[in-house]
Amino acid sequence: MPKREKKKLKGHEWRHIENKKLVYTVYFVLRLSVVLMLVAQFFNQNYENVLLCVLTLVLFMLPSAFERRLHIDLPDTLEIIILLFIYAAEILGEIQSYYTHYQGWDTMLHTMNGFLCAAIGFALVDILNREEKVSLHLSPFFMAVTAFCFSMTIGVLWEFFEFAMDQFLLFDMQKDTVVSAISTVNLDPSGGTTAVVVQGIRDVILVLEDGTQMPLGLGGYLDVGIIDTMKDLFVNFIGAVVFSAIGYFYVKGRGKGNFATRFIPRFQRRPAAQAGPPQPQDASAGETPE
């Protein structure tokens, strides 16, 4: 590459940093926190948490890597939320045990996941919808439906991943829930399909292979992951519906309003001769057929 083009590229990178001061500040603070956590976990000989810290550092680099590789511009709000989401899930959730200390922590993250995935899905359709080389012209309604389906698919795939980790590696990612009542056909005396309701359950006693009985002292019946999975999918559904509705009205209004643009990535068109830094395509450019 000629020196002049290299200088232009470096100048564009510096301008990119100048325009994203807040993003890079948040990135630096979170990265420093993870590095300190990594050192502490290493000296505590908790090598599983060390690997989680390394994974977090790698995940932190993905947003900027996707920007460069795919030539997209992530809004500052979206990028900061993604960084905070990764930190909240891996460092606070797993290492600091927020998943067990705070009852709504997992619910909050899954709701946010549904919202963010709908934003990303909406952006993908919006980019294709306005790309002249692609014969895709969806109405605002179908753009919203596609974004919703994209978000729910990501949520289902994640639950598949959690189930696989629980089955093969016994991680217990699908957290159990203690309930005081169950309804099951397995207790039907006739062996039929009549559900038998058992209420007022106070404890569960495990009987091991050697005959040892182990009361769990949970105060109820231990539901193995089913309630947690359905709750996660439901809050993912809520997040997906909320942003799909926001995206729908955003497109219907021909890009009016600033709220949706804070979460919708934009495609950057690069000039063929690299005459200057790529300019982000305006999210409101073009009209979407209704």
Residue, then its C-alpha position, 0 to 999 in steps of 0.5 A: m500500500p502506498k505511503r499516502e494511503k497508509k497515512k490516510l488510513k491512520g488519519h481515519e483511525w485517529r478520527h474514529i477514536e476521537n469520535k468514539k471517546l466515550v466508547y474507548t473510555v468505557y472499553f479501557v475501564l472495563r478491560l483494566s477491571v478484567v485484567l485485574m480480575l484475571v491476575a487475582q484469579f490466577f494467584n487464587q489458583n482459580y483457573e476456570n475463572v482465569l479462562l472466563c477473563v480471557l474469554t471476556l477480553v476476546l469478546f471485548m474486541l469483537p465489536s470493533a473487529f466487526e466494524r472493520r471487517l464488515h465496514i459497519d458503524l456501530p452507534d456509541t450507545l449500542e457498542i457501550i451496551i454490548l461491552l457492559f452486557i459482556y462484562a455483566a454476564e461473564i465477570l459479574g454474573e459468573i465470577q462474582s456470582y450475581y446470577t445467584h446473589y441477585q434473583g433478577w440478574d439473569t432475567m435482566l440480561h436475557t431481556m437485554n439480549g432480546f432487545l439487542c439481537a432485535a436491533i442487530g437483526f433489524a439493521l441487517v434487513d435495513i441494510l439489505n433493504r437499501e442496498e441497490k445490488v440486492s433485490l430485497h424490499l420489505s415493508p416496515f411490518f415485515m422488517a419488524v417481523t424479521a428482526f423479531c424472528f432473528s432475536m428469538t432464534i438467537g435466544v433459542l440457540w443460546e438455550f440449546f447451548e446451555f442445555a448442551m453444557d448442562q448435559f455433557l459438562l454438568f455446568d448447570m447453566q439452566k438454573d434450577t427453580v424451587v417450587s411448592a407444587i407440581s402436576t405430573v401424569n407419572l403419578d397417575p395410579s392407573g398409568g394413564t394421562t391424568a395429571v396428579v397435582v401435588q401441593g405443599i411440597r416442603d422438601v426433596i429427599l435424594v436416595l443414592e445408589d447405596g441407599t443413603q438418603m440425603p434431604l436437600g432442605l430446599g423448602g420445596y421441589l427442585d425443578v430442573g431448568i424448565i422454568d428458567t428456560m421458559k422464563d429466559l425465552f419469555v423475557n427475550f420475547i419481550g425485548a424482541v417485541v419492544f425493539s421490533a415495535i420501535g424499528y417499525f415506527y422508525v421506518k414508518g416515519r422515514g427515519k425520524g427520531n433519534f432513539a432507534t438510531r442509537f441501536i441500529p448499526r449503519f453500513q459504511r460505503r468505501p470509495a473505490a479509490q480510498a480517497g478518504p475515510p468511509q462515510p456511514q450511510d444515513a439510516s434515514a436514506g432511501e424510502t422503504p416500500e410499505 
